[in-house]
């Protein structure tokens, strides 16, 4: 069950499907639900801020939530140690850095000296 079909949730739903997982998506925006249903993703209306909804969910699977700040992630983790807290911006930055600098044999890191790990600016100096 995936709550939120925005930029992060929509891409996460596609990735989970690619790996063979069945995804039930829940969103509060009817246009998002319609869009994803046309793409053959099971989606239904729901709002996690609705005090009735969380009490009606009997979900035995793994639960993951997102937080935009580390301080929020710590609070969420303290509330329930079994919940996986994701930090999309931090996770994305880590993935991009890995792709740029740690992937042997592929990518621009292997094609140009500019991407080698060395002190100095990442980008070339501006034109005079």
N, C-alpha and C positions, 0 to 999 in steps of 0.2 A: 504494500500500500504506500503510495507516494502522495504527499500533500504538497501542492503547488506545482503548476505547470509553466512557470515563467522561464526565463533564460536558463537557470540552473536546473530546475526540475524537469523541464522538457528535454534537455540534453541528457540528463540522468536517466529518464525513462527510455530514451532511445538506446543508450548504452546497455541498460539492464536487459532490454529485449534482445539486443545483439548477442548477449551471453546466454540467452535462452530462458530468462526469468519471465514469469507472468507478472504483469504490473497492473494494479488497479490504481488509477490516479484520481485524486480528489482536488478540486479547485473551487474557488468562490466566484470566478468570472465565467459566466455562461458562454461568452465568445471563445474562451480558451477551451472549454469543455467541447464545444461544437467542433472547433478546429482539430483537436486531437482525436475525437471520435471519427472524423472523416479520414484520419490517418490510420484508422483501425486500432487505436489505443483505447482500451476500456477506461472511460472517464465519467465521473459523476460529480454532482454539486455537493459541496460541503465547506464549512468554514470552521477552522480550528478555534476561532474566538467565540463560537457559539457554545455556551456552557453546557448544552444538552449533548452535542456531538461526541466529545471525548468519552463521556460515560457510556455511550452506546457502542463503542468500539471494543469488540472482543477479538483482538488480533494476537495470535500466538507467535507471529514471526518476529524477526529482529527489527528494532526501531532505531531509526537514525533521524537526527534533526540538524538543521543548520543554524549557525550563529555567525554574525558578521564581525564580532569583536571577541578577543580571547577572554575578556572578563565575563561576557555573556556565556561563553562556552563553559567556563568554570562553574558558573551558577547552575547551568543545565545539568552538568555532570554530577554536581553535588546532590541534586534532586533525585537522580536515579542513576546509579552506577552501571546499569545494564543498557543504557541508551548510548548509542554512538553519536558523538557530536562532531559534525563536519564544519570546517571553516573554509567555505568555497574560495575566497580570495587568497588565503594563505596556501591552500591546496593547489590552486591554479598557478600561483607564482612558483611554487616548488616544482611543479611539472614542467613549466616553461624553462626554468633554469636548468633542469635536468636535460631537457631536449637540446638546449643551446650548448651546454658545456660537458655533459657526461655521457652522451651517446656516442660510443666509439664507432667509427666507420661510416657515419652518415651525417647528413645535415651540414649546415654552413660552418659548424665548428671545425670540420675537417677540410674545408675548401679555402679558407682565408685566414691569414695571420691575424687579422683584426679581432677574431673571436678567441684567440688563445688567452689562457689565464695569465695575465701580467698586470702590473700596476698601470694606472692611467685611465683615461676616459674610455668608455665602451664605444662611443661613436667618434668618428674622425672630427678634428677641429673644424669649425665653420669656415667657409670661404671668406677670404679678405676682400 
